Amino acid sequence: MRLSWDTDSWASDANGLTKPGSPAYKSNLVDGFPFGALVGRVGASADVFLIGKKAVKTGLPAGRLSLAVNDNPHRQNNVGAYQVTLTATDAYDLGDAQ
């Protein structure tokens, strides 16, 4: 994934950028996680957690899993995607989003 379509220093994998293109740039979605990192949360008000390239999570609350790229609100200059493979145990389908 590239967080800026014309700047090589903003190319990232799911672990995020270790050194963003501009060190003063601090408006990422979730403070404390690298820009470009894959993050997730369960439910609308739960804490966000780092997923990165690989994560094993246990004891998560019941609810819908949401995934996002840790970036600022100006996503129109992003290019690319992450492919996610999920294995769930002791889980059930909540149905379509309402």
Secondary structure, 3 states (H helix, E strand, C coil): CECCCCCHHHECCCCCCCCCCCCCCCCCCCCCCCCCCEEEEECCCCCCEECCCCCCCCCCCCCCEEEEECCCCCHHHCECCCCCCCCCCCCCCCCCCC
